[in-house]
Amino acid sequence: MKSCELLKLVIFTGYLSSFAFAGPSLADLQQVMPKNPERPYLHFSKKDLPAMRERVKTEPRAKAVYQTLLMESRRLLDTPVPLEVPRRFRGISPYFEEEPLGDYVSSLGRNCYVLAFIYQMTGDEKYARKSYQFAEALAALDSWVATWDKFPFLYWSGKPYGAKWNEDQDNEIVYSFDLDTAAICRQLGATYDWIYPALNEYERKTLRSALLENGILRVRGNYDYHWWAHSWRTNWLPLAFSGLGIAALALYPEDPQLLDVVEETRVRLNRYLEEAISLDGGYQEGVGNWSGSIQTILLLAAALKNVSEGKLDLFKHPKLSTTIQFPLYTFTPPQGSVPFGDSFEPLRGSWELYNKLAEEMKSPHAKWLAQFFHSPDAGSSSGDPFSIIWPEAKVKASLPDMSQPMSMHFRTIDWVIMRASWENVNYPLLAAKGGVLDDPQHGHLDAGQFAIHYRGEWYVRDLGYMAPSDFGYWDYRRRFKDYIHANSIGHNLVFVNGERQEHGKEYFAKVTLFKTSESQDYAVIDVSKAYPGKELKGWKRHILYQKPYFIVLLDEVESARGSEIAVRIHPGVSFSLNKNYVWLKGDKGTMVALPLSAEEITLKSDRHPILPRQRDAKLSWIPFYDLVIKASSNKTHIVNVFAPVEDEAEAQKLSQSSKVILEGNTLNCQVLYKGKQYSSTFDLSGTTAELK
């Protein structure tokens, strides 16, 4: 056998091994699927309806959601179906013109979906007839693709890891199926299944034709022309394939040959779980995109399990159980999340997401997260039918017990979370990250980034997702250079003579040490390889959390003598610079940031101007400050102590009593805090520093 053929065999064998949990083959799939299922069958069956109807009478949350959907449906009965299709934009950027077509398409999809569900719940055919009117208008459209997902725009938005764009080929230039299309496929597929009994044959064919022409057949048989179809670490793959798979499942009785689409969906989602979910359950794109990705996988998995009567069970994939750790350990009290990458500060996810994980994985931790979305208030309810379709998990909610650490190092993505309590807002929480800078879709140039959360606020913040954003923010050729949120200068990093981090697989930071105990957490992040290396020759960031009180950061920076070194901090609260410390004042607490070094430190405040290239956008500012040092040797050590204090008198006392002593390969940081002397000695010898 030739070497190239052997290599292909090895690759193919490895590819197959990743599908250990993919289940039976296509031939086996055809055997386990019911031959003539009675509708509805996609998400629930007739035998499930009595329990669902009882649920909305006896369970407060289900009742609130049902009342929301019922009132919405009654309003829709009198709502005319707009038959004049709005225009697409006419200029060069959808961000500078209104594009009502997208709102038109999404409203049609939502309306027919809600009405179809209420038809099943009430049995009243008037809801089915109105649902069909909205669905018919949706079926009459030539495309369900959003304007900004057409070729002239989406082509420039990124080269996700795993796509052929990262290789020699550049043939993924078909944009006939996007996230909006996938959403409509999910909604219209369910609508078709739910109102099927009330339709005549022509009406059924109308909706079936639309799902085929605007959804399934735009992808079936030409997967490799769509960049998302093999981008194993981006949220597009699960969102797109879940829509595709549900549409194919919805048409299965009339088109059994579409099982090849179901199988393609199932196999690719299995590989996605293998590659996108890290060893400890982490997800490189961040918690926000994790929640959307996993929720759509659960939707498809539940449909497969339901239709096959449990014979096809994607829930058995071990990564679905492991990945619950990601939103759990990135949780910030009282109800928030670590916003690294394109994510946000509020807790991400939904009741449907965490409740389904709790039920299928028998996870008390997922149930604990679900409680934050359990409000029975109809005004704040999500209005999602799956709040009713999926029963509340019977598992009892709880946090990890004392045998499990509160802090976590997500090893594959190199995120570190340090905490002293799950729920006590009076204890600081620190998040930091290393990782590879190869994600142009939702990652930032932020290797070495850290942020500190205290009393419900980010005292040292990560900027997270830029909102509002613009087309350029999604342009991988410009984004990291032009946008503060993604650029390294918008993060809490170190800069030598202004040198910034770069994008690419060759740029990365590595967590070389992580230790956690009841009294201390300690991590070392080597960030040296995240920069081109022209000015910054080396940088290690040591992070010590003296639980539950204060945090010590030691930056060990290598550079040429005379270089200007800046340690940048973006406060998330109001702040003022004093001679020897920074005063941080939040709504419910105060903190001091105390810089310490053998070198002379200058504190400078500045701000980033933000003006999205979008219609009617307004200028805003993001403040920050720098600790600036002129390097007197080729290695510089800068310490930052972050400690909650009651007032500025305590801050001044802390400043006066704290110091660092550098002797050879050891650095000692002494802090007198709340009447107790703390001494931390860092061993700087060798490739990996240790805390003594």
JOJO-V937793 format. One record per residue. N is the residue number from 1. RES is the residue in one letter. NEAR is the number of other ideal C-beta (glycine too) atoms within 8 Angstrom. Layout:
BEGIN
n:N res:RES near:NEAR
n:N res:RES near:NEAR
END
This chain:
BEGIN
n:1 res:M near:5
n:2 res:K near:5
n:3 res:S near:6
n:4 res:C near:6
n:5 res:E near:8
n:6 res:L near:9
n:7 res:L near:8
n:8 res:K near:8
n:9 res:L near:9
n:10 res:V near:8
n:11 res:I near:8
n:12 res:F near:8
n:13 res:T near:8
n:14 res:G near:8
n:15 res:Y near:9
n:16 res:L near:7
n:17 res:S near:7
n:18 res:S near:10
n:19 res:F near:11
n:20 res:A near:5
n:21 res:F near:9
n:22 res:A near:7
n:23 res:G near:9
n:24 res:P near:8
n:25 res:S near:6
n:26 res:L near:8
n:27 res:A near:7
n:28 res:D near:9
n:29 res:L near:14
n:30 res:Q near:9
n:31 res:Q near:7
n:32 res:V near:9
n:33 res:M near:11
n:34 res:P near:8
n:35 res:K near:4
n:36 res:N near:5
n:37 res:P near:9
n:38 res:E near:6
n:39 res:R near:9
n:40 res:P near:11
n:41 res:Y near:10
n:42 res:L near:14
n:43 res:H near:10
n:44 res:F near:10
n:45 res:S near:9
n:46 res:K near:6
n:47 res:K near:5
n:48 res:D near:9
n:49 res:L near:11
n:50 res:P near:7
n:51 res:A near:8
n:52 res:M near:12
n:53 res:R near:9
n:54 res:E near:8
n:55 res:R near:11
n:56 res:V near:13
n:57 res:K near:6
n:58 res:T near:6
n:59 res:E near:8
n:60 res:P near:6
n:61 res:R near:13
n:62 res:A near:12
n:63 res:K near:12
n:64 res:A near:13
n:65 res:V near:17
n:66 res:Y near:11
n:67 res:Q near:9
n:68 res:T near:11
n:69 res:L near:13
n:70 res:L near:11
n:71 res:M near:8
n:72 res:E near:10
n:73 res:S near:13
n:74 res:R near:8
n:75 res:R near:8
n:76 res:L near:12
n:77 res:L near:9
n:78 res:D near:5
n:79 res:T near:7
n:80 res:P near:3
n:81 res:V near:9
n:82 res:P near:6
n:83 res:L near:5
n:84 res:E near:4
n:85 res:V near:7
n:86 res:P near:9
n:87 res:R near:7
n:88 res:R near:7
n:89 res:F near:10
n:90 res:R near:5
n:91 res:G near:6
n:92 res:I near:3
n:93 res:S near:11
n:94 res:P near:10
n:95 res:Y near:11
n:96 res:F near:9
n:97 res:E near:10
n:98 res:E near:5
n:99 res:E near:10
n:100 res:P near:8
n:101 res:L near:11
n:102 res:G near:10
n:103 res:D near:8
n:104 res:Y near:11
n:105 res:V near:13
n:106 res:S near:11
n:107 res:S near:8
n:108 res:L near:13
n:109 res:G near:13
n:110 res:R near:9
n:111 res:N near:12
n:112 res:C near:16
n:113 res:Y near:14
n:114 res:V near:14
n:115 res:L near:15
n:116 res:A near:16
n:117 res:F near:12
n:118 res:I near:13
n:119 res:Y near:16
n:120 res:Q near:11
n:121 res:M near:13
n:122 res:T near:8
n:123 res:G near:6
n:124 res:D near:7
n:125 res:E near:8
n:126 res:K near:7
n:127 res:Y near:14
n:128 res:A near:15
n:129 res:R near:9
n:130 res:K near:12
n:131 res:S near:17
n:132 res:Y near:14
n:133 res:Q near:9
n:134 res:F near:14
n:135 res:A near:17
n:136 res:E near:12
n:137 res:A near:12
n:138 res:L near:15
n:139 res:A near:12
n:140 res:A near:6
n:141 res:L near:11
n:142 res:D near:3
n:143 res:S near:7
n:144 res:W near:10
n:145 res:V near:12
n:146 res:A near:9
n:147 res:T near:12
n:148 res:W near:9
n:149 res:D near:11
n:150 res:K near:10
n:151 res:F near:7
n:152 res:P near:4
n:153 res:F near:13
n:154 res:L near:10
n:155 res:Y near:8
n:156 res:W near:8
n:157 res:S near:9
n:158 res:G near:7
n:159 res:K near:7
n:160 res:P near:15
n:161 res:Y near:10
n:162 res:G near:10
n:163 res:A near:12
n:164 res:K near:11
n:165 res:W near:10
n:166 res:N near:7
n:167 res:E near:5
n:168 res:D near:2
n:169 res:Q near:7
n:170 res:D near:6
n:171 res:N near:7
n:172 res:E near:12
n:173 res:I near:8
n:174 res:V near:7
n:175 res:Y near:12
n:176 res:S near:8
n:177 res:F near:12
n:178 res:D near:11
n:179 res:L near:10
n:180 res:D near:13
n:181 res:T near:17
n:182 res:A near:16
n:183 res:A near:11
n:184 res:I near:16
n:185 res:C near:15
n:186 res:R near:14
n:187 res:Q near:12
n:188 res:L near:20
n:189 res:G near:16
n:190 res:A near:15
n:191 res:T near:14
n:192 res:Y near:15
n:193 res:D near:12
n:194 res:W near:15
n:195 res:I near:13
n:196 res:Y near:10
n:197 res:P near:6
n:198 res:A near:9
n:199 res:L near:11
n:200 res:N near:5
n:201 res:E near:6
n:202 res:Y near:6
n:203 res:E near:10
n:204 res:R near:12
n:205 res:K near:8
n:206 res:T near:10
n:207 res:L near:16
n:208 res:R near:12
n:209 res:S near:9
n:210 res:A near:15
n:211 res:L near:16
n:212 res:L near:11
n:213 res:E near:8
n:214 res:N near:13
n:215 res:G near:18
n:216 res:I near:14
n:217 res:L near:7
n:218 res:R near:10
n:219 res:V near:15
n:220 res:R near:10
n:221 res:G near:4
n:222 res:N near:8
n:223 res:Y near:10
n:224 res:D near:9
n:225 res:Y near:8
n:226 res:H near:13
n:227 res:W near:10
n:228 res:W near:11
n:229 res:A near:12
n:230 res:H near:11
n:231 res:S near:13
n:232 res:W near:12
n:233 res:R near:11
n:234 res:T near:14
n:235 res:N near:12
n:236 res:W near:12
n:237 res:L near:16
n:238 res:P near:13
n:239 res:L near:13
n:240 res:A near:17
n:241 res:F near:16
n:242 res:S near:16
n:243 res:G near:17
n:244 res:L near:16
n:245 res:G near:16
n:246 res:I near:16
n:247 res:A near:15
n:248 res:A near:15
n:249 res:L near:13
n:250 res:A near:13
n:251 res:L near:15
n:252 res:Y near:14
n:253 res:P near:8
n:254 res:E near:6
n:255 res:D near:10
n:256 res:P near:8
n:257 res:Q near:5
n:258 res:L near:12
n:259 res:L near:13
n:260 res:D near:9
n:261 res:V near:13
n:262 res:V near:14
n:263 res:E near:11
n:264 res:E near:10
n:265 res:T near:14
n:266 res:R near:15
n:267 res:V near:10
n:268 res:R near:12
n:269 res:L near:16
n:270 res:N near:14
n:271 res:R near:12
n:272 res:Y near:13
n:273 res:L near:12
n:274 res:E near:11
n:275 res:E near:10
n:276 res:A near:12
n:277 res:I near:11
n:278 res:S near:11
n:279 res:L near:7
n:280 res:D near:11
n:281 res:G near:13
n:282 res:G near:15
n:283 res:Y near:15
n:284 res:Q near:12
n:285 res:E near:16
n:286 res:G near:14
n:287 res:V near:15
n:288 res:G near:16
n:289 res:N near:14
n:290 res:W near:15
n:291 res:S near:13
n:292 res:G near:10
n:293 res:S near:14
n:294 res:I near:13
n:295 res:Q near:12
n:296 res:T near:14
n:297 res:I near:15
n:298 res:L near:13
n:299 res:L near:12
n:300 res:L near:16
n:301 res:A near:12
n:302 res:A near:11
n:303 res:A near:13
n:304 res:L near:15
n:305 res:K near:12
n:306 res:N near:12
n:307 res:V near:14
n:308 res:S near:11
n:309 res:E near:6
n:310 res:G near:6
n:311 res:K near:6
n:312 res:L near:13
n:313 res:D near:10
n:314 res:L near:16
n:315 res:F near:9
n:316 res:K near:6
n:317 res:H near:9
n:318 res:P near:7
n:319 res:K near:10
n:320 res:L near:15
n:321 res:S near:8
n:322 res:T near:10
n:323 res:T near:13
n:324 res:I near:15
n:325 res:Q near:12
n:326 res:F near:13
n:327 res:P near:15
n:328 res:L near:11
n:329 res:Y near:10
n:330 res:T near:12
n:331 res:F near:11
n:332 res:T near:9
n:333 res:P near:12
n:334 res:P near:6
n:335 res:Q near:6
n:336 res:G near:11
n:337 res:S near:15
n:338 res:V near:12
n:339 res:P near:14
n:340 res:F near:15
n:341 res:G near:16
n:342 res:D near:13
n:343 res:S near:15
n:344 res:F near:9
n:345 res:E near:8
n:346 res:P near:7
n:347 res:L near:10
n:348 res:R near:11
n:349 res:G near:10
n:350 res:S near:10
n:351 res:W near:12
n:352 res:E near:13
n:353 res:L near:13
n:354 res:Y near:15
n:355 res:N near:14
n:356 res:K near:13
n:357 res:L near:14
n:358 res:A near:16
n:359 res:E near:12
n:360 res:E near:10
n:361 res:M near:11
n:362 res:K near:6
n:363 res:S near:11
n:364 res:P near:10
n:365 res:H near:12
n:366 res:A near:14
n:367 res:K near:16
n:368 res:W near:11
n:369 res:L near:14
n:370 res:A near:15
n:371 res:Q near:8
n:372 res:F near:7
n:373 res:F near:10
n:374 res:H near:8
n:375 res:S near:8
n:376 res:P near:9
n:377 res:D near:7
n:378 res:A near:9
n:379 res:G near:4
n:380 res:S near:5
n:381 res:S near:13
n:382 res:S near:9
n:383 res:G near:8
n:384 res:D near:9
n:385 res:P near:10
n:386 res:F near:10
n:387 res:S near:13
n:388 res:I near:12
n:389 res:I near:9
n:390 res:W near:10
n:391 res:P near:6
n:392 res:E near:7
n:393 res:A near:11
n:394 res:K near:4
n:395 res:V near:10
n:396 res:K near:5
n:397 res:A near:9
n:398 res:S near:9
n:399 res:L near:7
n:400 res:P near:8
n:401 res:D near:6
n:402 res:M near:3
n:403 res:S near:4
n:404 res:Q near:6
n:405 res:P near:5
n:406 res:M near:9
n:407 res:S near:12
n:408 res:M near:10
n:409 res:H near:12
n:410 res:F near:17
n:411 res:R near:10
n:412 res:T near:8
n:413 res:I near:11
n:414 res:D near:14
n:415 res:W near:16
n:416 res:V near:17
n:417 res:I near:13
n:418 res:M near:14
n:419 res:R near:10
n:420 res:A near:10
n:421 res:S near:9
n:422 res:W near:8
n:423 res:E near:7
n:424 res:N near:9
n:425 res:V near:10
n:426 res:N near:7
n:427 res:Y near:11
n:428 res:P near:14
n:429 res:L near:13
n:430 res:L near:16
n:431 res:A near:15
n:432 res:A near:15
n:433 res:K near:16
n:434 res:G near:14
n:435 res:G near:12
n:436 res:V near:7
n:437 res:L near:14
n:438 res:D near:11
n:439 res:D near:13
n:440 res:P near:11
n:441 res:Q near:13
n:442 res:H near:12
n:443 res:G near:14
n:444 res:H near:14
n:445 res:L near:14
n:446 res:D near:14
n:447 res:A near:17
n:448 res:G near:16
n:449 res:Q near:13
n:450 res:F near:13
n:451 res:A near:15
n:452 res:I near:13
n:453 res:H near:13
n:454 res:Y near:15
n:455 res:R near:9
n:456 res:G near:10
n:457 res:E near:12
n:458 res:W near:11
n:459 res:Y near:15
n:460 res:V near:13
n:461 res:R near:9
n:462 res:D near:14
n:463 res:L near:11
n:464 res:G near:12
n:465 res:Y near:11
n:466 res:M near:14
n:467 res:A near:4
n:468 res:P near:7
n:469 res:S near:9
n:470 res:D near:11
n:471 res:F near:11
n:472 res:G near:10
n:473 res:Y near:12
n:474 res:W near:10
n:475 res:D near:10
n:476 res:Y near:12
n:477 res:R near:5
n:478 res:R near:8
n:479 res:R near:13
n:480 res:F near:12
n:481 res:K near:6
n:482 res:D near:7
n:483 res:Y near:12
n:484 res:I near:11
n:485 res:H near:11
n:486 res:A near:11
n:487 res:N near:14
n:488 res:S near:13
n:489 res:I near:9
n:490 res:G near:13
n:491 res:H near:15
n:492 res:N near:10
n:493 res:L near:13
n:494 res:V near:14
n:495 res:F near:13
n:496 res:V near:16
n:497 res:N near:8
n:498 res:G near:8
n:499 res:E near:10
n:500 res:R near:10
n:501 res:Q near:12
n:502 res:E near:10
n:503 res:H near:9
n:504 res:G near:7
n:505 res:K near:6
n:506 res:E near:5
n:507 res:Y near:14
n:508 res:F near:13
n:509 res:A near:15
n:510 res:K near:9
n:511 res:V near:13
n:512 res:T near:9
n:513 res:L near:10
n:514 res:F near:9
n:515 res:K near:9
n:516 res:T near:11
n:517 res:S near:6
n:518 res:E near:3
n:519 res:S near:5
n:520 res:Q near:11
n:521 res:D near:13
n:522 res:Y near:13
n:523 res:A near:14
n:524 res:V near:14
n:525 res:I near:18
n:526 res:D near:11
n:527 res:V near:15
n:528 res:S near:13
n:529 res:K near:11
n:530 res:A near:14
n:531 res:Y near:16
n:532 res:P near:5
n:533 res:G near:8
n:534 res:K near:6
n:535 res:E near:12
n:536 res:L near:15
n:537 res:K near:10
n:538 res:G near:8
n:539 res:W near:14
n:540 res:K near:13
n:541 res:R near:15
n:542 res:H near:15
n:543 res:I near:17
n:544 res:L near:13
n:545 res:Y near:13
n:546 res:Q near:11
n:547 res:K near:10
n:548 res:P near:7
n:549 res:Y near:8
n:550 res:F near:12
n:551 res:I near:14
n:552 res:V near:14
n:553 res:L near:13
n:554 res:L near:13
n:555 res:D near:14
n:556 res:E near:14
n:557 res:V near:15
n:558 res:E near:11
n:559 res:S near:14
n:560 res:A near:8
n:561 res:R near:8
n:562 res:G near:5
n:563 res:S near:11
n:564 res:E near:10
n:565 res:I near:15
n:566 res:A near:12
n:567 res:V near:13
n:568 res:R near:13
n:569 res:I near:13
n:570 res:H near:14
n:571 res:P near:14
n:572 res:G near:9
n:573 res:V near:11
n:574 res:S near:7
n:575 res:F near:13
n:576 res:S near:7
n:577 res:L near:9
n:578 res:N near:8
n:579 res:K near:3
n:580 res:N near:6
n:581 res:Y near:13
n:582 res:V near:15
n:583 res:W near:12
n:584 res:L near:13
n:585 res:K near:8
n:586 res:G near:13
n:587 res:D near:7
n:588 res:K near:7
n:589 res:G near:10
n:590 res:T near:12
n:591 res:M near:13
n:592 res:V near:16
n:593 res:A near:13
n:594 res:L near:15
n:595 res:P near:14
n:596 res:L near:11
n:597 res:S near:12
n:598 res:A near:5
n:599 res:E near:10
n:600 res:E near:6
n:601 res:I near:10
n:602 res:T near:7
n:603 res:L near:11
n:604 res:K near:8
n:605 res:S near:10
n:606 res:D near:8
n:607 res:R near:8
n:608 res:H near:10
n:609 res:P near:7
n:610 res:I near:10
n:611 res:L near:8
n:612 res:P near:11
n:613 res:R near:10
n:614 res:Q near:10
n:615 res:R near:7
n:616 res:D near:4
n:617 res:A near:10
n:618 res:K near:5
n:619 res:L near:7
n:620 res:S near:7
n:621 res:W near:8
n:622 res:I near:11
n:623 res:P near:10
n:624 res:F near:12
n:625 res:Y near:14
n:626 res:D near:12
n:627 res:L near:13
n:628 res:V near:11
n:629 res:I near:15
n:630 res:K near:10
n:631 res:A near:16
n:632 res:S near:6
n:633 res:S near:6
n:634 res:N near:8
n:635 res:K near:7
n:636 res:T near:14
n:637 res:H near:13
n:638 res:I near:16
n:639 res:V near:14
n:640 res:N near:14
n:641 res:V near:16
n:642 res:F near:14
n:643 res:A near:13
n:644 res:P near:10
n:645 res:V near:11
n:646 res:E near:4
n:647 res:D near:7
n:648 res:E near:7
n:649 res:A near:6
n:650 res:E near:10
n:651 res:A near:15
n:652 res:Q near:9
n:653 res:K near:9
n:654 res:L near:17
n:655 res:S near:11
n:656 res:Q near:6
n:657 res:S near:9
n:658 res:S near:12
n:659 res:K near:7
n:660 res:V near:12
n:661 res:I near:7
n:662 res:L near:9
n:663 res:E near:6
n:664 res:G near:4
n:665 res:N near:5
n:666 res:T near:11
n:667 res:L near:13
n:668 res:N near:12
n:669 res:C near:16
n:670 res:Q near:12
n:671 res:V near:15
n:672 res:L near:11
n:673 res:Y near:10
n:674 res:K near:4
n:675 res:G near:4
n:676 res:K near:6
n:677 res:Q near:6
n:678 res:Y near:10
n:679 res:S near:8
n:680 res:S near:11
n:681 res:T near:10
n:682 res:F near:14
n:683 res:D near:11
n:684 res:L near:8
n:685 res:S near:5
n:686 res:G near:6
n:687 res:T near:3
n:688 res:T near:7
n:689 res:A near:13
n:690 res:E near:8
n:691 res:L near:12
n:692 res:K near:6
END
